[in-house]
Amino acid sequence: MCDIKKFDKIYKDIETLSQRDIMELISEAKTEDEKNFYETIGNFFLQKRQRECIERNVF
């Protein structure tokens, strides 16, 4: 069984990353899989912010 609290903390830590942090992680990635992982995380949070803007009728 996985440690839910451990992964909840990881999510919360990742959620605090700035776009600049994510770009740095991508550029410093050691493998293509790592780079793809960080890109996916960046895209996830970008989409989340876009949804929030749409919901607030910013666009």
PyMOL Python script that loads the backbone (N, CA, C, O; Angstrom):
from pymol import cmd

cmd.read_pdbstr("""\
ATOM      1  N   MET A   1       0.852  -1.173   0.000  1.00  0.00           N
ATOM      2  CA  MET A   1       0.000   0.000   0.000  1.00  0.00           C
ATOM      3  C   MET A   1       0.900   1.240   0.000  1.00  0.00           C
ATOM      4  O   MET A   1       1.922   1.273   0.687  1.00  0.00           O
ATOM      5  N   CYS A   2       0.519   2.240  -0.762  1.00  0.00           N
ATOM      6  CA  CYS A   2       1.360   3.439  -0.832  1.00  0.00           C
ATOM      7  C   CYS A   2       1.082   4.376   0.340  1.00  0.00           C
ATOM      8  O   CYS A   2       0.032   4.320   0.981  1.00  0.00           O
ATOM      9  N   ASP A   3       2.044   5.221   0.587  1.00  0.00           N
ATOM     10  CA  ASP A   3       1.970   6.182   1.689  1.00  0.00           C
ATOM     11  C   ASP A   3       1.290   7.453   1.168  1.00  0.00           C
ATOM     12  O   ASP A   3       1.949   8.324   0.601  1.00  0.00           O
ATOM     13  N   ILE A   4      -0.013   7.555   1.359  1.00  0.00           N
ATOM     14  CA  ILE A   4      -0.816   8.663   0.838  1.00  0.00           C
ATOM     15  C   ILE A   4      -0.276  10.006   1.331  1.00  0.00           C
ATOM     16  O   ILE A   4      -0.184  10.954   0.551  1.00  0.00           O
ATOM     17  N   LYS A   5       0.073  10.098   2.586  1.00  0.00           N
ATOM     18  CA  LYS A   5       0.565  11.360   3.147  1.00  0.00           C
ATOM     19  C   LYS A   5       1.848  11.802   2.448  1.00  0.00           C
ATOM     20  O   LYS A   5       2.052  12.990   2.200  1.00  0.00           O
ATOM     21  N   LYS A   6       2.702  10.843   2.137  1.00  0.00           N
ATOM     22  CA  LYS A   6       3.956  11.143   1.451  1.00  0.00           C
ATOM     23  C   LYS A   6       3.677  11.772   0.080  1.00  0.00           C
ATOM     24  O   LYS A   6       4.291  12.777  -0.281  1.00  0.00           O
ATOM     25  N   PHE A   7       2.756  11.182  -0.675  1.00  0.00           N
ATOM     26  CA  PHE A   7       2.462  11.690  -2.003  1.00  0.00           C
ATOM     27  C   PHE A   7       1.643  12.972  -1.963  1.00  0.00           C
ATOM     28  O   PHE A   7       1.745  13.804  -2.865  1.00  0.00           O
ATOM     29  N   ASP A   8       0.839  13.134  -0.935  1.00  0.00           N
ATOM     30  CA  ASP A   8       0.112  14.388  -0.760  1.00  0.00           C
ATOM     31  C   ASP A   8       1.108  15.528  -0.532  1.00  0.00           C
ATOM     32  O   ASP A   8       0.936  16.624  -1.066  1.00  0.00           O
ATOM     33  N   LYS A   9       2.142  15.265   0.259  1.00  0.00           N
ATOM     34  CA  LYS A   9       3.186  16.273   0.493  1.00  0.00           C
ATOM     35  C   LYS A   9       3.943  16.574  -0.805  1.00  0.00           C
ATOM     36  O   LYS A   9       4.246  17.732  -1.091  1.00  0.00           O
ATOM     37  N   ILE A  10       4.244  15.550  -1.579  1.00  0.00           N
ATOM     38  CA  ILE A  10       4.938  15.758  -2.855  1.00  0.00           C
ATOM     39  C   ILE A  10       4.096  16.652  -3.760  1.00  0.00           C
ATOM     40  O   ILE A  10       4.616  17.585  -4.370  1.00  0.00           O
ATOM     41  N   TYR A  11       2.803  16.369  -3.846  1.00  0.00           N
ATOM     42  CA  TYR A  11       1.906  17.190  -4.664  1.00  0.00           C
ATOM     43  C   TYR A  11       1.914  18.642  -4.197  1.00  0.00           C
ATOM     44  O   TYR A  11       2.031  19.561  -5.007  1.00  0.00           O
ATOM     45  N   LYS A  12       1.791  18.840  -2.906  1.00  0.00           N
ATOM     46  CA  LYS A  12       1.773  20.204  -2.364  1.00  0.00           C
ATOM     47  C   LYS A  12       3.104  20.921  -2.623  1.00  0.00           C
ATOM     48  O   LYS A  12       3.121  22.121  -2.899  1.00  0.00           O
ATOM     49  N   ASP A  13       4.208  20.191  -2.534  1.00  0.00           N
ATOM     50  CA  ASP A  13       5.514  20.787  -2.834  1.00  0.00           C
ATOM     51  C   ASP A  13       5.602  21.173  -4.307  1.00  0.00           C
ATOM     52  O   ASP A  13       6.078  22.258  -4.641  1.00  0.00           O
ATOM     53  N   ILE A  14       5.149  20.296  -5.173  1.00  0.00           N
ATOM     54  CA  ILE A  14       5.192  20.566  -6.615  1.00  0.00           C
ATOM     55  C   ILE A  14       4.284  21.742  -6.964  1.00  0.00           C
ATOM     56  O   ILE A  14       4.614  22.563  -7.821  1.00  0.00           O
ATOM     57  N   GLU A  15       3.149  21.811  -6.296  1.00  0.00           N
ATOM     58  CA  GLU A  15       2.170  22.871  -6.559  1.00  0.00           C
ATOM     59  C   GLU A  15       2.746  24.266  -6.295  1.00  0.00           C
ATOM     60  O   GLU A  15       2.274  25.247  -6.869  1.00  0.00           O
ATOM     61  N   THR A  16       3.759  24.360  -5.433  1.00  0.00           N
ATOM     62  CA  THR A  16       4.336  25.659  -5.100  1.00  0.00           C
ATOM     63  C   THR A  16       5.400  26.119  -6.099  1.00  0.00           C
ATOM     64  O   THR A  16       5.882  27.248  -6.015  1.00  0.00           O
ATOM     65  N   LEU A  17       5.768  25.250  -7.043  1.00  0.00           N
ATOM     66  CA  LEU A  17       6.799  25.621  -8.018  1.00  0.00           C
ATOM     67  C   LEU A  17       6.305  26.751  -8.914  1.00  0.00           C
ATOM     68  O   LEU A  17       5.148  26.764  -9.333  1.00  0.00           O
ATOM     69  N   SER A  18       7.176  27.678  -9.195  1.00  0.00           N
ATOM     70  CA  SER A  18       6.846  28.738 -10.147  1.00  0.00           C
ATOM     71  C   SER A  18       7.118  28.237 -11.564  1.00  0.00           C
ATOM     72  O   SER A  18       7.758  27.203 -11.752  1.00  0.00           O
ATOM     73  N   GLN A  19       6.635  28.968 -12.541  1.00  0.00           N
ATOM     74  CA  GLN A  19       6.903  28.607 -13.933  1.00  0.00           C
ATOM     75  C   GLN A  19       8.413  28.625 -14.193  1.00  0.00           C
ATOM     76  O   GLN A  19       8.928  27.795 -14.941  1.00  0.00           O
ATOM     77  N   ARG A  20       9.099  29.551 -13.589  1.00  0.00           N
ATOM     78  CA  ARG A  20      10.559  29.636 -13.720  1.00  0.00           C
ATOM     79  C   ARG A  20      11.233  28.394 -13.136  1.00  0.00           C
ATOM     80  O   ARG A  20      12.179  27.866 -13.719  1.00  0.00           O
ATOM     81  N   ASP A  21      10.743  27.929 -11.982  1.00  0.00           N
ATOM     82  CA  ASP A  21      11.276  26.709 -11.371  1.00  0.00           C
ATOM     83  C   ASP A  21      11.098  25.514 -12.310  1.00  0.00           C
ATOM     84  O   ASP A  21      12.015  24.716 -12.502  1.00  0.00           O
ATOM     85  N   ILE A  22       9.920  25.410 -12.881  1.00  0.00           N
ATOM     86  CA  ILE A  22       9.633  24.291 -13.782  1.00  0.00           C
ATOM     87  C   ILE A  22      10.533  24.345 -15.011  1.00  0.00           C
ATOM     88  O   ILE A  22      11.038  23.317 -15.462  1.00  0.00           O
ATOM     89  N   MET A  23      10.732  25.544 -15.552  1.00  0.00           N
ATOM     90  CA  MET A  23      11.615  25.686 -16.712  1.00  0.00           C
ATOM     91  C   MET A  23      13.047  25.275 -16.351  1.00  0.00           C
ATOM     92  O   MET A  23      13.742  24.664 -17.162  1.00  0.00           O
ATOM     93  N   GLU A  24      13.475  25.606 -15.156  1.00  0.00           N
ATOM     94  CA  GLU A  24      14.812  25.209 -14.710  1.00  0.00           C
ATOM     95  C   GLU A  24      14.905  23.689 -14.568  1.00  0.00           C
ATOM     96  O   GLU A  24      15.898  23.083 -14.972  1.00  0.00           O
ATOM     97  N   LEU A  25      13.882  23.083 -13.999  1.00  0.00           N
ATOM     98  CA  LEU A  25      13.865  21.630 -13.878  1.00  0.00           C
ATOM     99  C   LEU A  25      13.938  20.957 -15.248  1.00  0.00           C
ATOM    100  O   LEU A  25      14.644  19.964 -15.423  1.00  0.00           O
ATOM    101  N   ILE A  26      13.205  21.505 -16.211  1.00  0.00           N
ATOM    102  CA  ILE A  26      13.217  20.956 -17.568  1.00  0.00           C
ATOM    103  C   ILE A  26      14.610  21.081 -18.180  1.00  0.00           C
ATOM    104  O   ILE A  26      15.130  20.129 -18.761  1.00  0.00           O
ATOM    105  N   SER A  27      15.198  22.248 -18.044  1.00  0.00           N
ATOM    106  CA  SER A  27      16.510  22.464 -18.671  1.00  0.00           C
ATOM    107  C   SER A  27      17.624  21.670 -17.996  1.00  0.00           C
ATOM    108  O   SER A  27      18.632  21.362 -18.631  1.00  0.00           O
ATOM    109  N   GLU A  28      17.455  21.336 -16.717  1.00  0.00           N
ATOM    110  CA  GLU A  28      18.479  20.593 -15.982  1.00  0.00           C
ATOM    111  C   GLU A  28      18.199  19.086 -15.919  1.00  0.00           C
ATOM    112  O   GLU A  28      18.956  18.340 -15.298  1.00  0.00           O
ATOM    113  N   ALA A  29      17.127  18.646 -16.553  1.00  0.00           N
ATOM    114  CA  ALA A  29      16.769  17.225 -16.515  1.00  0.00           C
ATOM    115  C   ALA A  29      17.893  16.382 -17.106  1.00  0.00           C
ATOM    116  O   ALA A  29      18.495  16.742 -18.118  1.00  0.00           O
ATOM    117  N   LYS A  30      18.159  15.267 -16.463  1.00  0.00           N
ATOM    118  CA  LYS A  30      19.253  14.394 -16.884  1.00  0.00           C
ATOM    119  C   LYS A  30      18.837  13.407 -17.967  1.00  0.00           C
ATOM    120  O   LYS A  30      19.676  12.934 -18.734  1.00  0.00           O
ATOM    121  N   THR A  31      17.546  13.095 -18.031  1.00  0.00           N
ATOM    122  CA  THR A  31      17.061  12.143 -19.034  1.00  0.00           C
ATOM    123  C   THR A  31      15.857  12.731 -19.758  1.00  0.00           C
ATOM    124  O   THR A  31      15.241  13.689 -19.291  1.00  0.00           O
ATOM    125  N   GLU A  32      15.537  12.150 -20.888  1.00  0.00           N
ATOM    126  CA  GLU A  32      14.365  12.581 -21.653  1.00  0.00           C
ATOM    127  C   GLU A  32      13.086  12.305 -20.864  1.00  0.00           C
ATOM    128  O   GLU A  32      12.144  13.095 -20.922  1.00  0.00           O
ATOM    129  N   ASP A  33      13.043  11.193 -20.129  1.00  0.00           N
ATOM    130  CA  ASP A  33      11.868  10.892 -19.300  1.00  0.00           C
ATOM    131  C   ASP A  33      11.669  11.945 -18.219  1.00  0.00           C
ATOM    132  O   ASP A  33      10.546  12.379 -17.962  1.00  0.00           O
ATOM    133  N   GLU A  34      12.760  12.351 -17.593  1.00  0.00           N
ATOM    134  CA  GLU A  34      12.690  13.393 -16.564  1.00  0.00           C
ATOM    135  C   GLU A  34      12.176  14.698 -17.174  1.00  0.00           C
ATOM    136  O   GLU A  34      11.312  15.363 -16.602  1.00  0.00           O
ATOM    137  N   LYS A  35      12.710  15.051 -18.326  1.00  0.00           N
ATOM    138  CA  LYS A  35      12.284  16.274 -19.015  1.00  0.00           C
ATOM    139  C   LYS A  35      10.795  16.205 -19.334  1.00  0.00           C
ATOM    140  O   LYS A  35      10.066  17.170 -19.105  1.00  0.00           O
ATOM    141  N   ASN A  36      10.341  15.078 -19.858  1.00  0.00           N
ATOM    142  CA  ASN A  36       8.917  14.915 -20.178  1.00  0.00           C
ATOM    143  C   ASN A  36       8.055  14.996 -18.931  1.00  0.00           C
ATOM    144  O   ASN A  36       6.958  15.553 -18.970  1.00  0.00           O
ATOM    145  N   PHE A  37       8.536  14.449 -17.832  1.00  0.00           N
ATOM    146  CA  PHE A  37       7.804  14.494 -16.566  1.00  0.00           C
ATOM    147  C   PHE A  37       7.599  15.945 -16.124  1.00  0.00           C
ATOM    148  O   PHE A  37       6.484  16.342 -15.786  1.00  0.00           O
ATOM    149  N   TYR A  38       8.668  16.729 -16.127  1.00  0.00           N
ATOM    150  CA  TYR A  38       8.571  18.122 -15.698  1.00  0.00           C
ATOM    151  C   TYR A  38       7.724  18.945 -16.662  1.00  0.00           C
ATOM    152  O   TYR A  38       7.000  19.844 -16.234  1.00  0.00           O
ATOM    153  N   GLU A  39       7.805  18.649 -17.956  1.00  0.00           N
ATOM    154  CA  GLU A  39       6.956  19.341 -18.924  1.00  0.00           C
ATOM    155  C   GLU A  39       5.486  19.039 -18.666  1.00  0.00           C
ATOM    156  O   GLU A  39       4.636  19.925 -18.754  1.00  0.00           O
ATOM    157  N   THR A  40       5.197  17.793 -18.351  1.00  0.00           N
ATOM    158  CA  THR A  40       3.819  17.393 -18.063  1.00  0.00           C
ATOM    159  C   THR A  40       3.299  18.097 -16.816  1.00  0.00           C
ATOM    160  O   THR A  40       2.156  18.554 -16.786  1.00  0.00           O
ATOM    161  N   ILE A  41       4.128  18.182 -15.800  1.00  0.00           N
ATOM    162  CA  ILE A  41       3.739  18.904 -14.582  1.00  0.00           C
ATOM    163  C   ILE A  41       3.476  20.378 -14.906  1.00  0.00           C
ATOM    164  O   ILE A  41       2.476  20.947 -14.469  1.00  0.00           O
ATOM    165  N   GLY A  42       4.367  20.979 -15.664  1.00  0.00           N
ATOM    166  CA  GLY A  42       4.192  22.379 -16.048  1.00  0.00           C
ATOM    167  C   GLY A  42       2.903  22.589 -16.816  1.00  0.00           C
ATOM    168  O   GLY A  42       2.174  23.549 -16.564  1.00  0.00           O
ATOM    169  N   ASN A  43       2.617  21.695 -17.753  1.00  0.00           N
ATOM    170  CA  ASN A  43       1.389  21.799 -18.539  1.00  0.00           C
ATOM    171  C   ASN A  43       0.148  21.629 -17.669  1.00  0.00           C
ATOM    172  O   ASN A  43      -0.850  22.322 -17.863  1.00  0.00           O
ATOM    173  N   PHE A  44       0.211  20.713 -16.719  1.00  0.00           N
ATOM    174  CA  PHE A  44      -0.920  20.482 -15.820  1.00  0.00           C
ATOM    175  C   PHE A  44      -1.281  21.766 -15.069  1.00  0.00           C
ATOM    176  O   PHE A  44      -2.444  22.170 -15.034  1.00  0.00           O
ATOM    177  N   PHE A  45      -0.278  22.395 -14.475  1.00  0.00           N
ATOM    178  CA  PHE A  45      -0.555  23.590 -13.686  1.00  0.00           C
ATOM    179  C   PHE A  45      -0.899  24.796 -14.564  1.00  0.00           C
ATOM    180  O   PHE A  45      -1.658  25.667 -14.140  1.00  0.00           O
ATOM    181  N   LEU A  46      -0.355  24.857 -15.769  1.00  0.00           N
ATOM    182  CA  LEU A  46      -0.746  25.904 -16.713  1.00  0.00           C
ATOM    183  C   LEU A  46      -2.219  25.748 -17.079  1.00  0.00           C
ATOM    184  O   LEU A  46      -2.966  26.727 -17.089  1.00  0.00           O
ATOM    185  N   GLN A  47      -2.636  24.523 -17.379  1.00  0.00           N
ATOM    186  CA  GLN A  47      -4.041  24.277 -17.705  1.00  0.00           C
ATOM    187  C   GLN A  47      -4.945  24.616 -16.533  1.00  0.00           C
ATOM    188  O   GLN A  47      -6.039  25.146 -16.726  1.00  0.00           O
ATOM    189  N   LYS A  48      -4.504  24.318 -15.334  1.00  0.00           N
ATOM    190  CA  LYS A  48      -5.287  24.643 -14.138  1.00  0.00           C
ATOM    191  C   LYS A  48      -5.481  26.155 -14.023  1.00  0.00           C
ATOM    192  O   LYS A  48      -6.587  26.625 -13.755  1.00  0.00           O
ATOM    193  N   ARG A  49      -4.396  26.916 -14.228  1.00  0.00           N
ATOM    194  CA  ARG A  49      -4.506  28.383 -14.163  1.00  0.00           C
ATOM    195  C   ARG A  49      -5.392  28.921 -15.290  1.00  0.00           C
ATOM    196  O   ARG A  49      -6.142  29.875 -15.086  1.00  0.00           O
ATOM    197  N   GLN A  50      -5.309  28.316 -16.466  1.00  0.00           N
ATOM    198  CA  GLN A  50      -6.159  28.742 -17.579  1.00  0.00           C
ATOM    199  C   GLN A  50      -7.630  28.517 -17.257  1.00  0.00           C
ATOM    200  O   GLN A  50      -8.470  29.379 -17.515  1.00  0.00           O
ATOM    201  N   ARG A  51      -7.939  27.342 -16.687  1.00  0.00           N
ATOM    202  CA  ARG A  51      -9.333  27.056 -16.304  1.00  0.00           C
ATOM    203  C   ARG A  51      -9.840  28.071 -15.294  1.00  0.00           C
ATOM    204  O   ARG A  51     -10.974  28.541 -15.389  1.00  0.00           O
ATOM    205  N   GLU A  52      -8.992  28.409 -14.323  1.00  0.00           N
ATOM    206  CA  GLU A  52      -9.390  29.383 -13.299  1.00  0.00           C
ATOM    207  C   GLU A  52      -9.661  30.746 -13.931  1.00  0.00           C
ATOM    208  O   GLU A  52     -10.611  31.425 -13.543  1.00  0.00           O
ATOM    209  N   CYS A  53      -8.846  31.153 -14.893  1.00  0.00           N
ATOM    210  CA  CYS A  53      -9.064  32.432 -15.579  1.00  0.00           C
ATOM    211  C   CYS A  53     -10.366  32.408 -16.369  1.00  0.00           C
ATOM    212  O   CYS A  53     -11.122  33.380 -16.357  1.00  0.00           O
ATOM    213  N   ILE A  54     -10.625  31.317 -17.043  1.00  0.00           N
ATOM    214  CA  ILE A  54     -11.865  31.191 -17.820  1.00  0.00           C
ATOM    215  C   ILE A  54     -13.070  31.236 -16.881  1.00  0.00           C
ATOM    216  O   ILE A  54     -14.065  31.893 -17.186  1.00  0.00           O
ATOM    217  N   GLU A  55     -12.992  30.557 -15.767  1.00  0.00           N
ATOM    218  CA  GLU A  55     -14.098  30.551 -14.810  1.00  0.00           C
ATOM    219  C   GLU A  55     -14.359  31.945 -14.244  1.00  0.00           C
ATOM    220  O   GLU A  55     -15.496  32.269 -13.900  1.00  0.00           O
ATOM    221  N   ARG A  56     -13.329  32.764 -14.146  1.00  0.00           N
ATOM    222  CA  ARG A  56     -13.485  34.130 -13.636  1.00  0.00           C
ATOM    223  C   ARG A  56     -13.786  35.113 -14.765  1.00  0.00           C
ATOM    224  O   ARG A  56     -13.841  36.322 -14.540  1.00  0.00           O
ATOM    225  N   ASN A  57     -13.981  34.598 -15.975  1.00  0.00           N
ATOM    226  CA  ASN A  57     -14.285  35.411 -17.169  1.00  0.00           C
ATOM    227  C   ASN A  57     -13.201  36.447 -17.452  1.00  0.00           C
ATOM    228  O   ASN A  57     -13.488  37.569 -17.867  1.00  0.00           O
ATOM    229  N   VAL A  58     -11.959  36.052 -17.220  1.00  0.00           N
ATOM    230  CA  VAL A  58     -10.834  36.946 -17.517  1.00  0.00           C
ATOM    231  C   VAL A  58     -10.670  37.077 -19.032  1.00  0.00           C
ATOM    232  O   VAL A  58     -10.219  38.108 -19.530  1.00  0.00           O
ATOM    233  N   PHE A  59     -11.038  36.027 -19.752  1.00  0.00           N
ATOM    234  CA  PHE A  59     -10.915  36.051 -21.223  1.00  0.00           C
ATOM    235  C   PHE A  59     -12.192  36.497 -21.853  1.00  0.00           C
ATOM    236  O   PHE A  59     -12.280  36.579 -23.078  1.00  0.00           O
TER     237      PHE A  59
END
""", "prot")
cmd.dss("prot")
cmd.show_as("cartoon", "prot")
cmd.util.cbc("prot")
cmd.orient("prot")
